[in-house]
Amino acid sequence: MRPIPLLILFTLLYCNVASANHPPETRVDVMHWWVSPGERNSINTIRHYLDEQGLVFHEQAVSGSGTDRFTNVLRQQVASGKPPMAAQAIGYDIRDWARSGELVNLDDIAEEQQWDEVIPFAIQHLSKYQNHWVATPINAHSTNWLWVNHEQFTRLGLTEPDTWADLITILDTAKSAGLIPIVIGHEAWEHTLLFELVAVGAGGPEFYRRTFIHLNPNAGDIEILHRIFERMSLLRKYLDPGMGERSWNEATDLIRTGKALLQAQGSWVNGEFSAHGLVPGQDFDCFRFPDTQGVMLLNSDQYIFFKNYPATPETREAVVKTLISIDLQRDLNIATGAAPARVDVPRAGFNQCGRKAINDMRATNMRRTIMGSIAMGNANPAPVKNALYEVISDHLMGRITNAQAVERVELILAESPRPTGTRQ
């Protein structure tokens, strides 16, 4: 977890003081975790659009990779009777908040704006609780990407990998050239993100859905688990000792500066590169992780709204409609590097990787191969996610064997309750 840079901290303090003197009917308190350079560009896009509505954007940024610390701070504020108007949320955390009875029902706005028609089903699955809209999605990130330093890739005479064997050849070439072949950070969610890409590549989308979303593997799926951990053990040989000290965006910087060749990470990397003025096809490349073509592993950032915040219905409605609007979703996701959370946003203005993300989202939405990311909490409730984090990170760090990892995953799947209701 990195501290908030001083410039960002001063900006937040200034904005907080500036907004404190505005009347409550124009004040919009928003809590989020976006603090990296690319993320700051994204949050400033939201600020701009709300400013145009005559609303005063007052933000509270809680830094740190992952969402555990953020969620704990948010819970404390809600429990003390001081919730924000809106808070960033992802995955099954949204359902946990809805179950608590704290959230505003958004059905009327959703019906008026036809959310059921324009938002992909896999996102709706996470935005609704008991068939009611309780969250407003703002993007459709996907995790199954490889981010590549273009100059180094070209210098080594490499081409886009199509299969697992292709990937290993690239990693061997990079290692021989003295580069970090594949770079990663120290946190368990990053290790799990790499695992889920390997899992889909090794077993295919139906295996992934059956095993990690429905939590109901068959005998053949256990054999595939062995293959996945064997592949993860192989990837361990291409990681560098510095992984234990860095964050995900510090790993991204090693790609940007040409010290590492590849990073397996979500589409937010596109936003980080764009924030530094980098251009796909010139400075970096984006490839789908080998053998995951035709699949989108989803992480959708959303906003939930709290009943006990003293806002007028008109103000809250204005915020929700602004977040879901085509214009904001276009400009926001040009900044974030993601696809918009709705299928009808034009591709104009998006860079090469952004256009590919939109094309892939539309295609996988039609095939129903958009599936929730384990790492980002879009596949499972927190207890399952956290249990998988521990096993996968222990394995990648070499603390347990392949066989021990498979046994522990089998136990997690066997002991976890099967999901009920609408399925991805």
N, C-alpha and C positions, 0 to 999 in steps of 0.2 A: 504494500500500500504506500503510495507516494504522497507527500504533503502537497497541498495546493500551491502552485507558484505564486510569488508575491504579487505579480501583475494581475493575475486572476483574482487573488484575494482582495486587492484594492478595488478592482472593478466591482466585485460583489458588494463590498462595503459601501461604495459610492451609490450603486443602484439601490441598495437597501435604504440608505438615508434619503435619497431623492424621492423614493416612492412612499416613504412613511407619511408624508404630508398630504397625500391624495385621499379623497373620500373613499370609503369602503366599496361603494358601488362600481368604482373603476379599478380597484386593486386586484391583482391576480397573483396569488402566492403559489409558486411552483417549486417542487422539490425534485432534484434529478442527480444523476451521477456522472454527467458528461463534463470532463475537465481537461482532456488531452486536446492538442491543437485542432485536430479534425472535429472533435466533439464540440469544442467551443464555437467553431464556425456554425455547427448545426443548431446549437441552442440560441445563438444570436439570430438565426433565421426565424425561429419561433418568436423571439422578442420583437423583431421587425414587424412581423405580421400582426401581432397583438397590439403593437403601438399604432398601427394603421387603423385599428378598430377603436382607438381612443382609450385603450386599456393600459394600465401601468403594470409592467412585468416585474415581479419581485421574486428573485430566485434564491434558493438555498441549494448549493452544490455539496454533496457528500462524496468525497473522493475515495478511491480504492477499487481495484479490480474485483469483479464479482459483485454480488448484491447483498451479501449477508450483513455487512456493516451498515449499509444504506437502510436495509429493512429494519434493523434493530433501532436505528435512530428514528425512523418513521413511526415505528410502533410506540416508542416512548412519547413522541409528540402527540400522537392520536390518543394515547392513554391519559395524557395530561390535559386533554380537552383543547389542544391547539394544533389541529391538523392543518396541512396546507389545503388550498383549494384543489390542487391536482398534484399527483406524484407519478413519476415514471415507474413502470412495472413491466415485468416480463413473465411469460409462461404461467406455470401453475401458481405462482405467487398471487396472481390476479384472483384465482378462485379462492385462495385462502382469505383474502381480504373480503371478497363477496360473501363468503360463508359467515364472516363476522357481523354482517349486517351494516357495515359502515359506509357502503358505497351508494352513490346516486344511480338510479335506474335511467339508462339512456335510450330506452326503447322508442320513445316518441321522436327523438331526433333521428335515430337510426331509420325509422320507417319513412320519415319525411325525406331523408337524404338517400334512401334506397341502399343502405349498407349491405343488405343481403345479396344484392345483385352485383356489387362492385368489389367487395372484399373477398379474397380467396377463402375457401371453406376451412383450410387448415388454420388460418388466422382467426376466423370466427369461432372455431373450437375453443380458442383460448380467451377470446374477448367476451364470451357469454358464460353465464352461470344460471343453471336451471332454465335455459332457453331465453334468458333476458340479457340484453347488452349491458355490460358493466364497465367496459373499457373502450377507449378510442385508440385504434392502432395508427401509428404514424410512419412505419416503414416495414420492409420485408427483407431483413438481412438473411444471408445464407452463409453457412460455415464451410461448405465443401469447396474451398478455393485453395490454389497454390499461388502465392505472390512471389514474383521472380525479379531479380535485378537484371534488367534487359542487357546492359553493357556486358556483364560477366557471362550471361547466357549465350550471347552472340559470339563473344570472344572464344568461348569453349566449343563453338560449333554445334550447339545442342538444339533440339527441336522439342516441341510440346509433347509431353509424355501421354500416351494413350492407355497404357497398362501398368500394372505393378512392376513388371520386369523393366519397362522403360524407366520408371522412377528410380529403381535401384541403379541402373546404368548411369543416370544423371548424377546421383549422389556419389557414386564411385569416382566419376570424372571430377566433380567439385572437390572431393577430398584429396585427390591426387594433385589438384591445382593449388592446394593450400587454403581453400575457402572453408568456412563453416558450411557444410552441405545443406543442412536443414536446421533452422534456428527456432527456439521456443523459450518461453519464460518459465518461472518457477511455480506458478500456481496450479492447483489441481484441476481447475476448469479448463486451462489450456491443454493439459495432458489428456483430459477427457475429450476435448474437441478433436485432437489428433486421433484418438482412439475411435471416435464415431465415424471418421472418414475412412479409416482402415476397415472398420466393421462393415460399412455399406459396400466398399470395394470388394471385400472378401466374400460377403454373403449375399449381396444384392438387396434391393428395397424390401422385398417381402420378408426376408429373414430379419431385417432391421425392425420392420413394423411388428412382426410376431414376437420377437425376443425383447426389444427394448421399449416398445410402446404398449403392446398388449400384455407384455410380461408373461408370455405363454409359449416358451420354446418347445420344439419337439426334439426327439433323440438326435436327429441329424444336425440340428442347430448347435448342439453341444460340441460336436466335432468342428463346426465352423468356429466356435469360440476358441478352440485350441489353435486353429490356424491364425486367428486374429492376434492372439498374444504372441505367437511365434513371429509374426510380422512386426509387432511392436518391439520385440526384443532385437530384431534386426535393425530397426530404425534407431534404437538406442545407441548403436555403434557410430552413428553419424552425427550425434549431438555433441555439443562442446561443454566443458566444465563450467562455463559462465552461466549456464541456464539456471543455476541455483540462486542467482542474485538479481536477475532482471525481470522487468515487467513485460507484458505483451507488446506495448508500444516501444519499449527499448529494444525488443527483438526486431520490431519493424524497422527501427532506425539502422540496424545492421544490414538489412536488405537495401535500404535507401542509400547507404554509404558504400555498398559493394563489398562489405566484409563477409557477408553470408549470401548464399545463392537463393535459397527457397525458404518460405514461411508458409505453413499450413495454418490458415487463420480465416476469420470471417470477413465479410465485405466491408467492415468498418476500416480495414487497412486501406481500401480505396480512398476513403475520406481523409486518412492521415497523409497519404501521398499527395492528394490534391491540395491539402493545406500547405504543403511545402512546394507547390507549383510543379509537381511532377506530372508527366503525360504518359498514359499507357501507349505501348508500342514504340516509345522513344526512351523512357527512363525505367519503366517497369512493365511487366506482363502479368496477366491474370489468366490462369488455366483452371479448369475444373480438376479436382483431385482425381487421379487415374481410377478408372472403373466406377466412378460415381456420376458419369455423364447421364443426363436424363432424370436426375434426382436433385431435389433442393432440400437441404437440411436447414430448417427454419429457426430464426430468432427474430421475433417482432417486438420492437419497443412500443409500448402503449402508455396511455395516461389514464389513471383512475381518478375519480372525483369523490370527495368526502362530503357526506350529508351535513356534518356539524360545522362546516366552514361557513362563515357569515357572508354568503354571496347572494345576490338577487338571482332568480331563475334566468333573467335576461342576460346577465353577465356570464353565468355558467354556460348558457346555450351559445353565446357568441364565441367563447373559447373553444367549445367542442366543435362547432361548425368550422371555425378557422383551422383547427388541427386536421380535420378530415378533408378540407377543400383541395381541389385539384392543384391550384396554384401553389399553396404551401407545400403539399406533398412533392411537387416537382422540385421546387427550390431547396427544400429541406434535404431531399435525398440526392440531389446533385452534390450537396455538401457532405452527407453522411457516407456516400458510396454505395448505398443500398438501393434496392428497387422500392418504389412506393408501395404502400399497403393496399392500394386499389389498382385494378387491372386496366383502368381507362385513362391513366395519365400518359400524355404523349412522351415519346422518347427524345424529342428535340431538346438539346442543351446538355444531355447526359454524355459523359465520356464513353470511350469504347467499352470499358468494363461495366459501366452503369447500364448501357444499352443491352449488353449480354445478360446482365442480371435480370432486366425487365423481360427480355425474350424468354429466358429460362423459367422465370416465375409463371408467365402466361402458359407456357407449354406444360410445365409440371402440374399446374393447377388443373388443366384439362385432363391430364392422365392420373390425377390424384396421387402423384408421387412427391408432393410437398409433405415432409414429415418433420416433426419437432426435433430440435437439437437436444441431446442429452445434456451436453455441457452447459447450455444456456437455460436449462430448466423448462424447455418447451415440450419435452417428451414425457416427463414424470413429475409427480409431486416431490417436494424437497427431501423427504426421508429417503426415497429411492435414489434420487440424484446424488445426495451427499454420501450415501453408502457406496455408490459406484465411483464417485470421486476418489474415495479413500483407496479402494482396491486398485484402480487404474494408475493413480499416482504412485502408490507403493511399488507396483510392477515396473513402471517406466523408470523409476529411480533405482531399480535393481534390488529392492528390499525383499521381494518375494519371487518365486519361480513362475513359469508359465502355468504349470499344473496347479499350484496354489491359487493363482489368480482365477483360473477357470472354476475351481471349487468354490471360491468365495462369491464369484458372480452367480453361479448356480444357486447358492444358498440365498442370496439377495432376491433373485427372481422367484424362488420357491416360497419365500416368507412374505413377499410383498403382496398386498391385496390386488386382485385384478381390477383394472379400471372399469367403471360403470358408465352408463349413459352414452352420449354421442362420442364416436371414436374418430381418430384421424385416419 
